[in-house]
Structures are given as C-alpha cells and as structure tokens.
Amino acid sequence: MKRFLLTLLTLFALVALAIAVPAQAQDKPDKLVISIWGGSWRDLVAETVARKFTAETGVPVEFITGGTIDRLNKEKLAKGNPESDITFTTSHVGWLYANDGLFEELDLAKIPNAKNLVDEARISPFHLGAWAYVYTIGYRADLLGNTKFDSWNDLWKPELKGKIAGPDFDPSHIIAVSAILSGSDAAHWEKGQEKLKELKPNFKAFYTNDANSQQLLASGETPVQIVLSMNAYYMIGQGVPITLAIPRKVRFSGSTAWP
C-alpha cells in the first residue's frame, strides 16, 4: 500500500481523507497511522481531527513523528513497505515523495469533502493542501542597530554578512524571491540563481527544525531569519524581542505563503 499525503492548507482535507480510508477497504483497518511533525503539530491533529475520526469510525489513530527530511529519507528506504497511511509534509517536499513513487493517486470521488477545497489546496493528483503558513523576515532589532527590512532585497545588504539563517529542509521561499528580484517568477526559478549565489556570504546557518530556528534567534547567533511567522510570534510571547518584517517590494501579499 502506498500512502496518501496531506500538506498544509485546510483541515477539511484531513477530515475528508481520513474518513475515506476505511471506506476504501473491505474490512475496517486495525488502526490509521499518520506521519507528522512532533510537538504542537501532532497534538493539534490528535486532539481535533484524529479524535473525531476515532469517534466516528472506531478506528484508533497512531502517529509517527520526525523532521521533514528525516521522514522522507525513511520512506525512501522503506519503499514498497510504508509505515504510515497519511503523511503531513510541505507541498514542495511532497513532490519529492510523489516523484519517487511513494504516493498513490487520490480518487477525489471517494473523498466527500473534496468539493469544499479551495483551488490552492489541489496541489497535484497525489497530495492536497491542509494548512497555509507564512515565511517572512524576522530579526533582532536590538542586535542590528538601524537596519530595516522594507524589501526582500534588503537581505542582500553587505552589513548582514554571516548573520542570516533559513530552513535547510525547504529553501523554495528564498529561491522564488531571488527569481522575482531578478525580473522572473517562481515558475522560472533558475533565472534567480546568480542573485541567490550573491546572498551566500550573508548566511551563517541553516536550521533543521522549529526548535533549532528558535534557538538561533533567541541566542542572537543569527539575528536575521527567513522564519515561520507563527514561530516568531510564539517567541515574542516568550519575551524574545523579535521584529517581523512584511516586505512590500516583492509580490507575495507581503510575504511568502506556501501550501
């Protein structure tokens, strides 16, 4: 059995797909296994959708947790014998699963809630969106003096040499930004490669997960980050003096939002 994928855009997709799984089998499955990030991600799904699923079907839900790329690598090694039925990951990494033959094509006729999906959630024949999230520029104004961020292009300022961090598991955000700043668009990302290379000296680290991102910002080791906005707001609530910039000069509705 190949697995189905849920990426991030509306929880309607998770409810629909999860409830559809037992309906496709001749016998009720012993359990439904979901691969997902740990912490608040796992708790959110466990306490809402999974609880509802079990109440309606009698089928318990189990979770396998781990980082984005770690879980992808495990599934590549286990190809043909997957350990989960549904996977949460990013839409971009989802294509890596799909291109490696790790997902089964979805039959939306068997998913009643599919009609409620917004167009942006229909990512491919293999994966649906279940959440929207925003990456933007977060920075420690207390450590950067008068540095401001009005444009994504400000990341290229020479005074930021060795001060920036970004995600190592999905760099598509800054790749798309580089393409747009080079007069192209995300669909023709390769036209931004030279611009992206010029940014290399300003990077100090690439974080591997949310905890690593938060540690780098909280310590000031990387006072500028391409950061998940909800992580920044969480840290602000914990007293870390982070400022979120919403760049105006690249058309992403102010930031980069990806399914």
Secondary structure, 3 states (H helix, E strand, C coil): CCEEEECCCCHHHHHHHHHHHHHHCCCCCCCEEEEECCCHHHHHHHHHHHHHHHHHHCCCEEEEECCHHHHHHHHHHCCCCCCCCEEECCHHHHHHHHHCCCECCCCHHHCHHHHHCCHHHECCCCEECCCCEEEEEEECHHHHCCCCCCCHHHHHCHHHCCCEEEECCCCHHHHHHHHHHCCCCHHHHHHHHHHHHHHHHHEEEEECCHHHHHHHHHHCCCCEEEEEHHHHHHHHHCCCCCEEECCCCCCCCCCEEEC
